Amino acid sequence: MDRLQGAGVYYGGTATEAISCRDEDVYIIGGANSAGQAAMFFSQYAKRVVMLVRGDSLAATMSQYLIEQIQTAHNIHIEYRTRVVEVHGENRLESVSITCDLTGDIIRVPANSLFVFIGAEPRTAWLDGTVERNERGFILTGPDLLKSGKRPIGWMLERDPSLLETSIPGVFAVGDVRYGSVKRVASGVGEGSVAIQFVHQYLSNVS
Ligand SMILES: Cc1cc2nc3c(=O)[nH]c(=O)nc-3n(C[C@H](O)[C@H](O)[C@H](O)COP(=O)(O)OP(=O)(O)OC[C@H]3O[C@@H](n4cnc5c(N)ncnc54)[C@H](O)[C@@H]3O)c2cc1C
């Protein structure tokens, strides 16, 4: 996958890729909103969009409005209980091997474009040794920092970390990068405005 990244394997879908896959079959891995939005986008260009979904429905992971749009798109096809197990190609993607979890069968299909939409990387390695993060790199805040009721190591204040506060007093985290956040624009904006109140509170107590 790494070797073919940008040469048929993509982790985002822009107009450039859409034009290059005109009248082709496009494969999308994932069953959540980003995969659904990408499927709708590529369905305007590709001959056929095939969504490869590990689960057996979209209901638990995708917004209903998007499910309804996908159902009405004549060229989007969904393969449930499937996973890509291998990609093939010398200098660019030529085919993908797909397994069906129900039967265990593996089929190899020609493919020039494979788009992966299965979760996000917080990319917070640069924070190493500063604020506490979970094992996937998302920043811990507020109650999530308390382990068995104990405050984070190095926390010197007589109060618990406030709702959006990290393990360093006066440092706040909001939006997608925060562990446990709702991954939506409105939530990120809302958390940001709430954090401002916490900043004022914090500053008013700093002598
Ligand atoms: C395909 C897709 C579709 C989506 N559709 C919807 C939707 O329809 N409705 C909805 O509400 N939400 C949607 N979302 C979710 C929404 O985009 C996010 O919840 C929202 O953008 C989170 O905002 P944020 O500010 O926390 O993070 P981001 O928007 O990711 O902003 C973080 C910013 O920080 C920058 N950055 C990262 N590291 C550094 C660094 N070290 N130094 C400086 N800058 C840095 C990044 O470049 C980025 O600009 C979608 C997400 C995706 C991926």
The ligand as an SDF file (V2000), in Angstrom:
LIG
                    3D

 53 58  0  0  0  0  0  0  0  0999 V2000
  -14.1350   13.5330    4.3300 C   0  0  0  0  0  0  0  0  0  0  0  0
  -14.7080   14.1950    5.5580 C   0  0  0  0  0  0  0  0  0  0  0  0
  -16.0070   14.6510    5.5440 C   0  0  0  0  0  0  0  0  0  0  0  0
  -16.5300   15.2840    6.6620 C   0  0  0  0  0  0  0  0  0  0  0  0
  -17.8200   15.7490    6.5900 N   0  0  0  0  0  0  0  0  0  0  0  0
  -18.3190   16.4230    7.6360 C   0  0  0  0  0  0  0  0  0  0  0  0
  -19.6310   16.9750    7.5820 C   0  0  0  0  0  0  0  0  0  0  0  0
  -20.3450   16.8500    6.5810 O   0  0  0  0  0  0  0  0  0  0  0  0
  -20.0870   17.6380    8.6720 N   0  0  0  0  0  0  0  0  0  0  0  0
  -19.3290   17.8200    9.8020 C   0  0  0  0  0  0  0  0  0  0  0  0
  -19.7830   18.4660   10.7440 O   0  0  0  0  0  0  0  0  0  0  0  0
  -18.0920   17.2910    9.8870 N   0  0  0  0  0  0  0  0  0  0  0  0
  -17.5590   16.6130    8.8420 C   0  0  0  0  0  0  0  0  0  0  0  0
  -16.2980   16.0780    8.9170 N   0  0  0  0  0  0  0  0  0  0  0  0
  -15.5530   16.2340   10.1770 C   0  0  0  0  0  0  0  0  0  0  0  0
  -14.9530   17.6380   10.2830 C   0  0  0  0  0  0  0  0  0  0  0  0
  -14.1880   17.9130    9.1130 O   0  0  0  0  0  0  0  0  0  0  0  0
  -14.0500   17.6990   11.5200 C   0  0  0  0  0  0  0  0  0  0  0  0
  -14.7790   17.2880   12.6600 O   0  0  0  0  0  0  0  0  0  0  0  0
  -13.5520   19.1110   11.7520 C   0  0  0  0  0  0  0  0  0  0  0  0
  -12.8610   19.5840   10.6070 O   0  0  0  0  0  0  0  0  0  0  0  0
  -12.6180   19.1220   12.9600 C   0  0  0  0  0  0  0  0  0  0  0  0
  -12.0770   20.4060   13.1020 O   0  0  0  0  0  0  0  0  0  0  0  0
  -10.7220   20.5820   13.8730 P   0  0  0  0  0  0  0  0  0  0  0  0
  -10.4410   22.0480   13.8750 O   0  0  0  0  0  0  0  0  0  0  0  0
  -10.7670   19.8660   15.1720 O   0  0  0  0  0  0  0  0  0  0  0  0
   -9.6090   19.7980   13.0250 O   0  0  0  0  0  0  0  0  0  0  0  0
   -9.1460   20.0390   11.5260 P   0  0  0  0  0  0  0  0  0  0  0  0
  -10.2480   20.5960   10.6780 O   0  0  0  0  0  0  0  0  0  0  0  0
   -8.5000   18.7570   11.1170 O   0  0  0  0  0  0  0  0  0  0  0  0
   -8.0650   21.1900   11.6500 O   0  0  0  0  0  0  0  0  0  0  0  0
   -6.8030   20.9540   12.2290 C   0  0  0  0  0  0  0  0  0  0  0  0
   -5.8330   21.8960   11.5320 C   0  0  0  0  0  0  0  0  0  0  0  0
   -4.5890   21.8600   12.2190 O   0  0  0  0  0  0  0  0  0  0  0  0
   -3.5460   21.7980   11.2650 C   0  0  0  0  0  0  0  0  0  0  0  0
   -2.3810   21.1910   11.9210 N   0  0  0  0  0  0  0  0  0  0  0  0
   -2.1810   19.8920   12.2070 C   0  0  0  0  0  0  0  0  0  0  0  0
   -0.9880   19.7220   12.8210 N   0  0  0  0  0  0  0  0  0  0  0  0
   -0.4320   20.9450   12.9040 C   0  0  0  0  0  0  0  0  0  0  0  0
    0.7910   21.4430   13.4260 C   0  0  0  0  0  0  0  0  0  0  0  0
    1.6880   20.6410   13.9940 N   0  0  0  0  0  0  0  0  0  0  0  0
    1.0240   22.7560   13.3490 N   0  0  0  0  0  0  0  0  0  0  0  0
    0.1170   23.6010   12.8040 C   0  0  0  0  0  0  0  0  0  0  0  0
   -1.0600   23.2070   12.2830 N   0  0  0  0  0  0  0  0  0  0  0  0
   -1.3230   21.8960   12.3480 C   0  0  0  0  0  0  0  0  0  0  0  0
   -4.1230   20.9690   10.1340 C   0  0  0  0  0  0  0  0  0  0  0  0
   -3.4280   21.2070    8.9400 O   0  0  0  0  0  0  0  0  0  0  0  0
   -5.5650   21.4850   10.0910 C   0  0  0  0  0  0  0  0  0  0  0  0
   -5.6700   22.6240    9.2730 O   0  0  0  0  0  0  0  0  0  0  0  0
  -15.7470   15.4430    7.8290 C   0  0  0  0  0  0  0  0  0  0  0  0
  -14.4390   14.9690    7.8440 C   0  0  0  0  0  0  0  0  0  0  0  0
  -13.9230   14.3490    6.7310 C   0  0  0  0  0  0  0  0  0  0  0  0
  -12.4920   13.8390    6.7560 C   0  0  0  0  0  0  0  0  0  0  0  0
  1  2  1  0
  2  3  1  0
  2 52  2  0
  3  4  2  0
  4  5  1  0
  4 50  1  0
  5  6  2  0
  6  7  1  0
  6 13  1  0
  7  8  2  0
  7  9  1  0
  9 10  1  0
 10 11  2  0
 10 12  1  0
 12 13  2  0
 13 14  1  0
 14 15  1  0
 14 50  1  0
 15 16  1  0
 16 17  1  0
 16 18  1  0
 18 19  1  0
 18 20  1  0
 20 21  1  0
 20 22  1  0
 22 23  1  0
 23 24  1  0
 24 25  2  0
 24 26  1  0
 24 27  1  0
 27 28  1  0
 28 29  2  0
 28 30  1  0
 28 31  1  0
 31 32  1  0
 32 33  1  0
 33 34  1  0
 33 48  1  0
 34 35  1  0
 35 36  1  0
 35 46  1  0
 36 37  1  0
 36 45  1  0
 37 38  2  0
 38 39  1  0
 39 40  1  0
 39 45  2  0
 40 41  1  0
 40 42  2  0
 42 43  1  0
 43 44  2  0
 44 45  1  0
 46 47  1  0
 46 48  1  0
 48 49  1  0
 50 51  2  0
 51 52  1  0
 52 53  1  0
M  END
$$$$
